């Protein structure tokens, strides 16, 4: 009898890597949100404050993007784990059914 099963280890490995990626994205988001942008590094010029404001807005937009990317990867990891669990359940069920079929076949031949 041939053995058929899902490669749930690969699915779980993908989930683990997605989770690591999500954690890295969240860390990047936190660092971006925590950094302050001030006008002083741009000198004593009239547009320094507006330039710093624009940089600050871009920084916050990047933080939101990183957070969103992390959430997407967390979701991907959860889906991969769910598929791996379903695969394990399917393998167990089909193995049980196949084994019962073999037992029934042997019993019928007696």
C-alpha positions, 0 to 999 in steps of 0.5 A: 500500500502506498503512503500518501500524506501532506508535507506539513513540516514545510507548511509549518516551516513557512508559517514560522518564517512568516511569523519571523518576518512579521516580528521584524516588520513590527520591530521596524514599525516600532522603531520608526514610530519611536524616532523623532524628527526635528527641524534643527538638523536642517539649519536655521532656514525658513523651510526647515520646520516644513521639511521636518514635518514632511519627513515626520509624516513620511516616517509615520506612513512607513511605520504604518506600512511596516505594521500592515505588512507584519499583520499580513504576514501574521495572517499568512502564518496562521493560515499555513498552520491551519492548512498543516493541521488540516493536512495532519487530520486528513492524513490520520483519517485516510490512514485509518480508513485505508487500514480498515479497508485492508482489514475488511479485505482480509476478513472477506477473503477468509 
